C-alpha cells in the first residue's frame, strides 16, 4: 500500500502542525506494523515448511520401519524355508509339509518377497554371488547363470540375500 501525501489546510497553523505530527507518528507506527507483519509472515512460512518436512520425514521413517520389520521377519523364517525347499528337491518331504511350504511361500509373497536368480538370467553382481563357473559353448552363454545353488531374496530394493549361482564362462 502506498502512502499518500496528505495536505491539511486549516485556518489555524498550530492545529495544522499538530495534525501533521499525528500523521507522521501514524506513518511511523504503520511502517513498524508492516515490518512486524513481514517478520511474522516469514516466521509462519518457515514454521509451515518445517511442519511439511516433518510430515514427509515421518512418512519416510514409517516406510523404512515397515521394511525393516518385513526384512527381519523374512530373515528369521528363511532358514526353515530353505530346509523345506531342499527336502522337496530330494523328495524327502511328507505331504503335510508341502502344505506348510506353500503357506510360507504365500506369506513371503504377501510381504513382498521376491526370488532372485533364475537359470538363464544374466549374472548381476548386485543380485547374485558367483560360487563357480561352467564352461559354455557360445559367447551368448557367457555370464549367464547356469545353476542356482541357493536362492536369493529381496523385499523392495533391499537385498536380503544374494542368489548363490554358477555362471557360464566362454573361452
C-alpha positions in Angstrom: 0.0 0.0 0.0 1.5 3.4 -1.0 1.5 6.2 1.5 -0.3 9.2 0.1 0.7 12.7 0.9 -1.9 14.3 3.0 -2.3 18.1 2.9 -4.0 19.6 5.7 -5.4 23.1 5.2 -6.5 24.8 8.3 -7.1 28.3 9.4 -5.1 27.6 12.5 -1.4 26.9 11.7 -0.8 25.4 15.1 -3.7 22.9 14.6 -2.2 22.0 11.2 1.2 21.3 12.8 -0.5 19.1 15.4 -2.3 17.1 12.7 0.9 16.8 10.7 2.8 15.5 13.7 0.0 13.0 14.4 0.1 11.8 10.7 3.9 11.5 10.9 3.6 9.4 14.1 0.9 7.2 12.4 3.2 6.7 9.4 6.0 5.5 11.7 3.6 3.2 13.5 2.3 1.9 10.2 5.8 1.3 9.0 6.6 -0.6 12.2 3.4 -2.6 11.9 4.3 -3.6 8.3 7.8 -4.6 9.4 6.3 -6.7 12.3 3.8 -8.2 9.9 6.6 -9.3 7.5 8.6 -10.8 10.3 5.5 -12.8 11.5 4.8 -13.9 7.9 8.4 -15.0 7.4 8.3 -16.9 10.7 5.0 -18.5 9.9 6.2 -19.6 6.4 9.3 -21.2 7.9 7.2 -23.0 10.5 4.9 -24.3 7.8 7.8 -25.5 5.7 9.3 -27.2 8.8 5.9 -28.9 9.5 5.6 -30.1 5.9 9.2 -31.5 6.1 8.4 -33.2 9.4 5.4 -34.9 7.9 7.4 -36.1 5.0 10.2 -37.4 7.3 7.7 -39.2 9.5 6.2 -40.9 6.4 9.6 -42.0 5.2 10.6 -43.2 8.7 7.4 -45.2 8.9 8.0 -46.9 5.5 11.6 -47.7 6.5 10.5 -49.1 9.8 7.9 -51.3 8.0 10.6 -52.5 5.6 12.9 -53.4 8.5 10.2 -55.3 10.1 9.5 -57.3 6.9 13.1 -58.0 6.4 13.6 -59.1 10.0 10.6 -61.5 9.7 11.8 -63.0 6.4 15.4 -63.4 7.7 14.1 -65.3 10.7 11.9 -67.7 8.6 14.3 -68.1 5.6 16.4 -71.0 7.1 13.3 -73.1 7.7 12.0 -72.3 4.2 15.4 -73.3 2.7 15.3 -76.6 4.6 11.8 -77.3 3.2 12.9 -76.4 -0.3 16.0 -78.7 -0.1 13.8 -81.5 1.2 11.3 -81.0 -1.6 14.1 -81.2 -4.2 15.3 -84.5 -2.8 11.8 -85.9 -2.5 12.2 -86.3 1.3 9.2 -84.3 2.4 5.9 -85.7 3.7 2.8 -84.3 2.0 1.8 -82.4 5.1 5.0 -80.4 5.0 4.3 -79.4 1.4 1.2 -77.5 2.5 3.4 -75.7 5.1 5.9 -74.8 2.4 3.1 -73.5 0.3 1.8 -71.4 3.2 5.3 -69.9 3.7 5.6 -69.1 0.0 2.2 -67.3 0.2 3.2 -65.4 3.3 6.5 -64.3 1.7 4.6 -63.1 -1.3 2.3 -61.0 0.9 5.4 -59.5 2.5 6.7 -58.5 -1.0 9.5 -61.1 -1.0 10.9 -61.7 -4.5 13.1 -64.6 -5.5 16.5 -63.6 -7.1 18.3 -65.6 -9.7 17.0 -68.0 -12.3 18.8 -70.2 -14.7 19.3 -68.4 -18.0 19.4 -64.9 -16.5 22.4 -62.7 -17.0 24.7 -62.6 -14.0 24.4 -59.4 -11.9 26.9 -59.0 -9.1 24.5 -56.8 -7.2 21.9 -59.6 -7.1 24.0 -62.8 -7.4 27.0 -64.3 -5.8 29.1 -66.5 -8.2 30.4 -69.6 -6.5 31.7 -71.3 -9.6 31.9 -71.3 -13.4 30.8 -73.7 -16.0 32.4 -73.9 -19.5 29.9 -72.9 -22.2 29.9 -73.4 -25.9 29.0 -69.9 -27.2 29.7 -66.3 -26.4 26.0 -65.7 -25.9 26.0 -68.0 -22.9 29.0 -66.1 -21.3 28.0 -64.6 -17.9 24.6 -66.4 -17.9 23.5 -68.2 -14.8 23.8 -72.0 -15.3 22.8 -73.3 -11.9 21.2 -71.9 -8.7 23.0 -73.2 -5.6 20.9 -71.2 -3.1 18.0 -68.9 -3.9 18.4 -65.2 -3.3 15.7 -62.9 -1.9 14.8 -59.3 -1.8 12.0 -57.1 -0.4 11.5 -54.0 -2.5 15.0 -52.6 -3.1 16.5 -54.3 -0.1 18.6 -57.4 -0.9 18.1 -59.9 1.9 20.4 -62.5 0.5 22.0 -62.6 -3.0 21.4 -65.8 -5.0 24.4 -68.2 -4.9 24.9 -69.3 -8.5 27.2 -70.9 -11.1 27.9 -68.8 -14.1 28.7 -69.7 -17.7 32.2 -68.9 -18.9 33.2 -68.9 -22.6 36.9 -69.1 -23.6 
